[in-house]
Amino acid sequence: MSSQNQSLFERAQRLIPGGVNSPVRAFCSVGGTPPFITKGKGARIWDADGKSYLDYVGSWGPLILGHARPEVVAAVQRAAADGLSFGAPVEMEIELAETLCRLVPSLDMVRLVSSGTEATMSAIRLARGFTGRDLLVKFEGCYHGHSDSLLVKAGSGLLTLGNPSSAGVPADLARHTLVLPYNDANAVADTFRRHGETIAAAIVEPVAGNMNLVAPKPGFLAALREETERHGSVLIFDEVMTGFRVGPQSAQGLFGVTPDLSTFGKVIGGGMPLAAFGGRRDIMAHIAPLGPVYQAGTLSGNPVAVAAGLATLRLVAAPGFHETLSARAARLCEGLTRAARQHGVSFCARNVGGMFGLYFAPECPDDFASVLASDREAFNRFFHAMLSSGHYFAPSAFEAGFVSIAHTEGDIDATIAAASAWFAARTA
C-alpha cells in the first residue's frame, strides 16, 4: 500500500540527490522509506501519514528540551518580528558569547558561526595559523564535519598518513592528517614522539558519537592533553555533539580535561543553525580582524538563531537539569540491556549524560574496530521493529541516540516494553 511518506520520497528523489539533504536520512544503512516529519511536540514527532513516534534522534542532538519548547519558540518569534538577519552586530551575540564563556571555563573568547562543520574547519585553520605547522591528528571513527582535511580514513598501519574517505578530497591534502585509533594512548604517545614538532593540532570527540556512542577510556583524554602540551600543539575538543549534552560544562567539565580550543553546535542553537568555536585568548587573537587567520560568515550570529540558543542555554543551565537528563538516559539503557539479557539476546547499551549508544554485542565497544564487530543486521531488524511500534531511533548502527528532558519515565518504560516484546519474539 502506498503512503504519503513513500510519495514524498519518490518526489524528493527526482530533484534532491538520494531524496535527502543529509545522507543518513535516506535510510541507506537500514533500508526502507524514511518518514517525512510534519510536526514535533515535546518528546514526539508525527510523519506525513499521521503516525506518532517517541523521538530518540532529536534532530541529531540539538533538541535537548524536546520539540517546540514554548520558551524557545517565543524567543524565536520575538527575534523574527524585528528582522531575520542584518549582517551587522547585534547585542544578543554578546549575550550568547558571555553565556558560553561563563558556562565553559576554557573559553576566553568565542566566534559564532552557522554549522558544526564550519566551527571545526575554522578551529583547525586557526590552530595551524597559530602554530605555523601543518599536521593534524584525528581519531578513527570520529566525525568533525565534511571539510576536506577531515574526510580522511586510517591507512594500513597503526600510525599512518590518512587516505581520502570521500571522492573529491585531494590525496595531497589528506597526507597532512594522521589518523589514530580512538582510545589508544600508546598510539598518541608514539605519534607525538615521532612527529610532535610538526603537529599543529589534535582534534577529538571527547565522547565519540558518530561511530555509535564510544566513551573515552580513563586516562585517554588526559594523555592527549599531556602530549599536545608537551609538544606545543593545540588540543581541540569537538563538542558539537557533547556540548551541554553530557554535563553543564560539557565533556571537558565532565572529564576534567581542559582543551585549548573547543567547537560547539547543536544544543547551543536550540534547533536553529548556529555553532561556535573558542578557547584561549592568545590563540583566538589570531582570527581576523585581529590576526592573519581569515574566517567570515554572512549569517554568523544571526539574531533568530542566537535567540533560540540563549533561550535553550538558560533552561539547560538550571540546577539539576543534567542530573535528571542523565538519569532518564540511564533508565533507557539499563532497561533495554536488562530486557535483552532476559531473553538471551547479545545486546548492551550505555549513556554519557543525555547521549546513549545501542549495540548488538556482548560488551560496549571502546573503539571503531569493536563497533564494526557488532551485529548490524540485528540492529537493522530492531530499528524497523521499533519504528513500526512508534519509537524513532537513529537509522544507523553508527550513530548515537539522544534523550530530551521532555521524555518522561513513562515514555522510556514504553520504549523498553516495546523492545522487550521484540527481544522475546526474536528468541521464541
C-alpha positions in Angstrom: 0.0 0.0 0.0 1.4 3.4 -0.9 1.8 6.1 1.7 2.3 9.8 1.8 5.8 9.2 3.1 6.6 7.0 0.0 5.1 9.5 -2.4 7.1 12.3 -0.9 10.3 10.3 -1.0 9.7 9.4 -4.7 9.1 13.1 -5.4 12.2 14.2 -3.5 14.5 11.7 -5.3 13.7 13.4 -8.6 15.3 16.7 -7.6 17.3 16.1 -4.5 20.3 13.6 -4.6 19.1 10.5 -2.8 15.9 12.3 -1.9 17.6 13.9 1.2 19.7 16.8 2.2 21.9 14.8 4.5 22.9 11.2 3.7 21.9 9.3 6.8 18.3 10.5 6.4 17.9 8.3 3.3 17.8 5.1 5.5 20.5 3.5 3.3 22.0 1.7 6.3 18.7 0.2 7.4 16.7 0.1 4.2 13.1 1.2 3.7 11.4 4.6 3.3 12.2 7.4 5.6 9.2 9.1 7.4 8.8 12.7 6.4 8.2 14.7 9.6 5.4 17.2 9.7 5.4 18.2 13.4 7.1 17.8 16.7 5.9 18.5 20.2 7.8 17.5 23.4 9.2 14.0 23.0 7.1 13.1 20.0 7.2 13.7 16.2 4.5 13.0 13.6 5.1 11.9 10.0 3.2 12.7 6.8 1.0 9.6 7.3 -0.1 10.9 10.7 1.9 8.3 12.6 3.3 9.4 16.0 6.8 8.4 17.3 8.7 8.8 20.5 11.8 10.6 19.2 15.3 9.5 20.3 17.0 11.4 17.5 16.0 14.9 18.5 17.3 16.5 15.2 20.6 14.6 15.9 21.1 16.2 19.3 20.1 19.9 19.4 16.6 19.3 20.9 17.7 18.7 24.4 14.5 20.4 25.6 12.3 18.4 23.2 10.4 19.7 20.2 8.7 23.2 20.1 9.6 24.1 23.7 7.4 27.2 24.3 10.1 29.4 25.7 12.4 28.8 22.7 9.6 29.2 20.2 8.6 32.5 21.8 12.2 33.8 21.8 12.4 32.9 18.0 9.1 34.7 17.3 10.2 37.8 19.1 13.5 38.0 17.3 12.0 37.2 13.9 9.5 40.0 14.3 12.4 42.5 14.4 14.2 41.1 11.4 15.7 37.8 10.3 19.3 38.9 9.6 21.3 42.1 9.4 24.9 41.1 8.5 25.8 43.6 11.3 26.5 43.2 15.1 23.5 42.7 17.4 23.5 42.8 21.2 22.3 39.2 21.6 25.6 38.0 20.0 27.4 39.4 23.0 24.9 37.9 25.4 25.5 34.4 23.9 29.3 34.8 23.9 29.1 35.9 27.6 26.9 32.9 28.4 29.2 30.4 26.7 32.3 31.9 28.3 30.6 31.8 31.7 29.4 28.2 31.4 32.7 26.8 30.0 35.8 27.9 31.9 38.2 27.1 29.0 36.6 29.8 26.8 38.2 33.2 26.9 36.8 34.3 23.5 34.4 32.7 21.0 33.4 33.3 17.4 29.9 32.4 16.3 29.3 30.5 13.0 26.4 28.7 11.4 27.3 24.9 11.5 29.5 22.4 13.3 31.4 21.8 10.1 32.2 25.5 9.9 33.3 25.6 13.5 35.7 22.6 13.3 37.1 23.7 9.9 37.8 27.2 11.4 39.3 25.9 14.6 41.8 23.7 12.7 42.8 26.6 10.4 43.3 28.7 13.5 45.4 26.1 15.1 47.6 25.8 12.0 47.9 29.6 11.8 48.8 29.9 15.4 51.4 27.2 15.4 52.8 27.6 11.9 52.5 23.9 11.5 50.6 21.7 9.1 50.0 18.2 10.5 46.6 17.3 12.1 45.9 14.3 14.4 42.4 12.9 14.3 40.9 9.6 15.5 39.3 6.8 13.6 35.6 6.8 13.8 35.4 10.5 15.0 33.5 12.8 12.6 34.2 16.5 12.6 32.2 17.7 9.7 32.7 17.4 5.9 35.6 19.7 5.3 38.4 18.2 3.1 41.1 17.8 5.9 38.6 15.7 8.0 37.2 13.3 5.4 40.1 11.0 6.0 40.3 7.4 7.0 43.1 5.4 8.6 45.7 3.8 6.3 47.3 0.4 6.6 49.3 0.7 9.9 48.8 1.7 13.5 50.3 5.1 12.7 49.5 6.1 9.2 49.1 9.1 7.0 45.4 9.4 6.1 43.8 8.4 2.9 40.8 10.3 1.5 37.5 8.7 2.5 35.4 10.8 0.0 35.8 11.4 -3.7 36.9 15.0 -4.3 39.4 15.1 -1.5 42.9 15.6 -2.8 45.4 13.0 -1.6 47.9 15.7 -1.1 45.6 17.4 1.4 44.8 14.1 3.2 48.5 13.5 3.8 48.6 16.3 6.3 46.2 14.3 8.5 47.4 11.5 10.8 44.6 9.0 11.8 44.9 7.1 15.1 42.8 4.6 16.9 40.4 6.2 19.3 41.1 5.4 23.0 44.7 4.3 22.2 47.0 6.4 24.5 50.1 4.4 23.3 49.4 5.4 19.7 49.1 9.0 20.8 52.5 8.9 22.6 54.2 7.2 19.7 52.8 9.7 17.2 53.9 12.7 19.2 57.3 11.1 19.8 57.8 10.9 16.0 56.0 13.9 14.7 55.3 16.2 17.7 57.3 19.2 16.5 55.3 19.3 13.2 51.8 18.6 14.6 49.6 21.7 14.7 46.7 20.2 16.5 44.9 17.1 17.7 41.1 17.1 17.3 38.9 14.6 19.1 35.3 14.0 20.0 35.7 13.6 23.8 32.8 11.3 23.7 32.5 9.8 20.2 29.0 9.9 18.8 29.5 9.2 15.1 30.6 5.6 15.3 27.7 5.0 17.7 28.5 6.2 21.2 32.0 5.4 22.4 33.2 6.8 25.7 36.8 7.7 26.4 38.8 5.2 28.5 40.1 6.5 31.8 43.3 8.5 31.1 42.9 8.7 27.3 41.9 12.4 27.1 44.4 13.3 29.8 47.2 11.6 27.8 46.2 13.5 24.8 46.3 16.8 26.8 49.7 15.9 28.1 51.3 15.2 24.7 49.8 18.2 23.0 51.0 20.5 25.8 54.5 18.9 25.8 54.9 19.5 22.1 53.3 22.9 21.7 50.3 21.5 19.7 46.8 22.8 20.1 44.2 20.4 21.6 40.8 20.8 20.1 37.7 19.3 21.7 34.9 18.8 19.2 31.9 19.4 21.5 29.5 20.0 18.7 27.6 16.9 19.9 28.6 16.7 23.6 28.4 20.5 24.3 25.9 20.9 27.2 24.5 17.5 26.3 26.7 15.5 28.7 27.1 18.0 31.5 26.8 21.7 32.5 30.4 22.4 31.4 30.2 19.9 28.5 32.6 16.9 28.2 35.6 18.9 29.3 34.0 19.6 32.6 32.7 16.1 33.0 36.2 14.5 32.4 38.3 17.3 33.9 40.5 17.9 30.9 40.9 21.4 29.5 41.4 21.9 25.7 43.0 24.9 24.1 40.1 25.3 21.6 36.6 23.9 21.6 33.8 23.7 19.0 30.1 23.8 19.8 26.9 23.4 17.9 23.6 21.6 18.1 22.4 22.4 21.7 23.7 26.0 21.6 21.4 26.7 18.7 18.3 25.2 20.2 17.4 23.6 16.8 18.5 26.6 14.7 21.6 26.8 12.5 24.2 28.0 15.0 27.7 26.9 16.2 30.8 28.4 17.7 34.5 27.9 18.2 36.5 29.4 21.0 39.2 29.0 23.6 42.4 30.6 24.8 42.6 34.4 24.2 46.2 34.2 22.7 45.0 31.7 20.1 41.7 33.5 19.3 43.6 36.7 18.8 44.9 35.2 15.6 41.5 35.3 14.0 40.6 38.2 11.6 40.2 41.1 12.1 42.6 40.8 15.0 45.0 38.4 13.3 46.0 36.8 10.0 43.7 33.7 10.1 40.7 34.5 7.9 37.2 33.4 8.8 33.9 35.0 7.9 30.2 34.2 7.5 27.3 36.3 6.2 24.7 34.6 8.6 27.1 34.1 11.6 25.4 35.2 14.8 22.1 35.9 13.1 19.6 37.1 15.7 16.9 34.4 15.2 19.4 31.6 15.8 21.1 33.4 18.7 17.7 34.0 20.4 16.9 30.2 20.2 20.3 29.4 21.6 20.1 31.8 24.5 16.6 30.6 25.4 17.8 27.0 25.4 21.0 27.6 27.4 19.1 29.4 30.1 16.9 26.4 30.6 19.7 23.9 30.3 21.8 25.7 32.9 19.2 25.3 35.6 20.3 23.3 38.7 19.6 19.6 38.4 18.9 19.7 34.7 21.7 17.4 33.7 21.2 15.0 36.6 17.6 14.5 35.5 18.5 14.1 31.8 21.3 11.6 32.6 19.0 9.6 34.8 16.4 9.3 32.1 19.0 8.1 29.6 20.4 5.6 32.1 16.9 4.3 32.7 16.5 3.7 29.0 19.9 1.9 28.6 19.6 -0.2 31.7 16.1 -1.2 30.9 16.9 -2.2 27.3 20.0 -4.1 28.4 18.1 -6.0 31.1 15.3 -6.9 28.7 17.7 -8.2 26.1 19.6 -10.3 28.5 16.4 -11.8 30.0 15.7 -13.2 26.5 19.3 -14.2 25.8 20.0 -11.6 23.2 23.6 -10.4 22.8 23.0 -6.7 23.4 24.2 -3.8 25.6 23.6 -0.1 25.9 25.1 2.8 27.8 24.8 6.5 28.2 27.0 9.5 28.9 24.7 12.3 30.1 21.9 12.6 27.6 23.6 10.7 24.8 23.3 6.9 24.5 24.5 4.0 22.4 22.8 0.7 21.5 25.0 -2.3 20.4 24.2 -5.8 19.4 27.3 -7.0 21.0 28.2 -8.7 24.3 30.1 -5.7 25.6 30.0 -2.0 24.9 32.7 -1.1 22.3 35.6 1.3 23.0 37.0 1.8 19.5 35.9 1.7 15.9 37.0 -1.9 15.3 34.8 -3.0 18.1 31.8 -1.1 16.7 32.4 -2.8 13.3 32.3 -6.2 15.0 28.8 -5.7 16.3 25.8 -7.3 14.7 24.5 -4.6 12.3 21.9 -6.8 10.7 20.3 -7.4 14.1 20.3 -3.7 14.7 18.5 -3.1 11.4 15.8 -5.5 12.3 15.5 -3.9 15.7 15.3 -0.5 14.2 12.4 -1.3 11.9 10.5 -3.2 14.6 10.8 -0.2 16.9 9.9 2.3 14.2 6.8 0.2 13.4 5.8 0.3 17.1 6.3 4.1 17.2 9.8 4.5 18.6 12.2 6.5 16.4 15.9 5.7 16.8 18.8 6.8 14.6 18.6 4.9 11.3 22.2 3.6 11.5 24.2 1.4 13.8 26.9 4.0 13.7 25.0 6.9 15.3 24.4 7.9 19.0 20.9 8.5 20.3 19.6 11.3 22.4 17.1 11.6 25.3 15.5 15.0 25.9 14.2 16.5 29.1 10.7 16.1 27.6 11.0 12.3 27.7 9.1 11.1 30.8 9.8 7.9 32.7 6.6 6.6 31.3 7.8 7.3 27.7 11.0 5.4 28.4 9.3 2.5 30.1 7.0 2.2 27.0 10.1 2.0 24.8 11.6 -0.7 27.0 8.4 -2.7 26.8 8.3 -2.5 23.0 11.9 -3.6 22.8 11.3 -6.4 25.3 8.5 -7.7 23.2 10.8 -7.8 20.1 13.6 -9.5 22.0 11.1 -12.1 23.2 9.8 -12.7 19.7 13.3 -13.0 18.3 14.2 -15.8 20.6 10.9 -17.6 20.7 
